[in-house]
Amino acid sequence: MNPMNSSNTFPPGPVDGAARISLTADVDPSAAVGDGVQIWHLAQVRENARVGAGCILGRGSYIGPGVLLGENCKVQNYALVYEPAVLGDGVFVGPGVVLTNDVFPRAINPDGSRKSADDWDAVGVTVGDGASIGARAVCVAPVTIGRWALVAAGSVVTRDVPDHAVVVGVPAKRVGWVGEAGVPLRPIGGGAFQCPVTGNEYREADGILTRAESAVLS
């Protein structure tokens, strides 16, 4: 990811392994930021959020209060991750993605008074290890995106996505399966699938895909 054309917004002389945080980013002092994290221009990390080691937060991205990011996640430019979202390790969040947190959003109460934090219960999106959410997709909480799943760009996710599923559309529906390499799996008969990159085989049963015990990740 290269959300900036220049690195001169970073403080000079970063220590090896330390986080690199743009001078224009807004990171709350209570947020926990792991080793090797890169936080780019105009990104915001709110209070008590946790950003795991090796994560990259693109220009203008937003990480809400208490949001948890695992290690080596990539949150691209202008993605909005609202609390109480939880992302596993190696999650990809594309440009302009929104992870919502309010089932019935309103700015005001029935009496016309402005809603405060006490007037609604935040619900979050949970994203499993290795999953990818394409550009400008919207995940409407509460939903869970399974491990290694792939949400196509522009999709609107309104229900849980199984591990390894490829979902597309509005609302998003499963159209196939994907392996850890991020490439759609090929059917090889008898409810079995194979990754064209790693050669790993998978089995589908009752709408659930699992990797065959004999397969070994490359």
N, C-alpha and C positions, 0 to 999 in steps of 0.2 A: 504494500500500500504506500502511496506517495501523495498524501493529501496536501502537501505544501511543496512548492518549487524550491524552497530554500530552508535551511535549518537554522538561519540566523535569529529565529525567535526563541531558540533554546539558550539557557544560560551557558556561558563558555566553560570549557574544561570539565565535562561530566566525569565522575568517578566510574571506573569499569564496573559494570553490573548494576549501577544505580539507575533509578528512574530518570527519564529525561522529560521534563515538563515545560511546555512553552511558556514564555513570559506572559502571554496573553490568555492562557488557560486559567480557569477558576476552580481550584481544588480546595475543598473545605479542610481545615486543619484536622478535623476528626476522621477524615477518610483514610483508609489504609491502602497504600499503593505499594505493590510488590517490586522486587528487583527487575530491572530490565524493561519496565513499562515505558511506553512512549505516549505522551498526551500532547496532542497537537493544538494549533491555533484556535482559540475561542471555545475549546471544549470545556464542559462543566462537570465536575464530580461533586455531588452533594454530600451532606453530612452523614457520617457513619457508613458510607458505601465502602465496599471492599473490591479492589481491582487486583486480580492475581498476577503473579510474576509473568513477565513476557507479553502482557496485553498491549494492544495498540488502540488508542482512541483517536479517531479522525477529527478533522476540523469541524467545529460546531456540534459535536456529539454531546449528548446529555445522559448522565448517569444519575438516577434519582436517589433520594435518601434511603440508605440501608440496602440498596441493590447489591447483589453478590455476583461477582464475575470470577470464574475459575481462571486457571492459567492459560496463557497463549490464545486468548480471545482476540478477535479483530472486530471492532465496532467502527464502521465506516462513517464517512462524512455525514453530518446532520441526522444521524440515527438518534431516536429518542427512546431510552430505556427507562420506563417509569417504575417506581417502587410499587410492590415489593418483588420485582422480578429476580429470578435466580438463574444464572447461566452456568453451565458446566464448563469443563476444560475444552479448549479448542473450538469454541463456538464462533461462527462467522455471522455478523449482522451487517447487511448491505446498506448502501447509501439510502438515506431517507426512510429507513424502516421505523415503524412505530410499534412498541409493545405497550398496550394500553393498561389501565388499572381501574376503570370505573364501568360497571355494568350498565348503569342508568345515569349517564352524565347530565347534570344540570348546573347552571351557574347560580341559580337562586332556589330558595325554598318556596313551597306553595304560598306562603304569606308575602313573598316578594323580597324577603331579606337575603342578603348574599350568603351563599354557602361557605362554611369554614371547614377546616379539617375534621371537626367533630361531627359534621353533618353527613358523612358518607364513610363507607368501609372500603378501603383499597383492596383490590384483588390483583394478583400478579400472573405473569407468564413465566413458566418454567421451561428451560431449554436444556436438553440433554447433551452430553459430551459429543463433540464433533459435528453437531447439526449446523446447517447453513440456512439463512433466511435471506432471500434475494431482495434486490433493490426495490424500495417503496412498498414492500409487503406490509400488511397490518395484521398483527396478532391480537385478537380481541379477548382480553382476560375475562374469566380464568381459563386458560388452556395450557396444555403441556405439549411441547414439541419433542418427540422422541430422539434417542441417540442416533446420530448419523443421518437423520432425516434431512430432506431438502425441500424448502418452501420456495416455489418459483417466484420470480420477480412480479410484483403487482398483485399478488394473491391476497385474499382476505381470509384469515384462519379463524374459524368460529367454533371449532371442536378439536379435540385432542388428535395429534398426529402420531401414528405408531413409529417405533424404531425403524429406520431405513426406508421409510415411505417417501415417495416423491408426490407432492401435492401441488395442484395448479388451479387457479380460477377464483371466482367470486360467487358463492363461497368456495373455499379450496376443497378439492376432492382428490383422492389418491388416483394416480395414473400409472404408477410403476414403483419399482424398488431401486435403491441405490446402495452401493457399498461404501466402505471406508475411504476409498480413493476418490469418491465424489462422482463416479461415472455410473450411468444406469446399468443395472444388471441385465444379463441376457438369459431368457428362459431356455433351459436345456431338457425340459420334459419331466413329467412326474412330479410337478410342484417344486422342482429344483431350479435354481438360478446360479449364474456364475459371473464373477467380475471379470471383464475383459482386460483389466490392468493387472490385478494381483493373482488371478486364477482362483481365488477363494470361492467356495461354493456355499450356497444358502438353501434353506428349506422353508417353504411357506405352509402354514397350517392354521386354519381358522382366522385368516387375516393377520397373522403374526409371522414375521420373518426372523429366522435365527440362522447364525452361521454354523455350517456343518462342523462337527467336532474334529474331523480330519483336516480342516482348512487351517492354514497358518498364515497370519498377516505378513506381507512382505515388508 
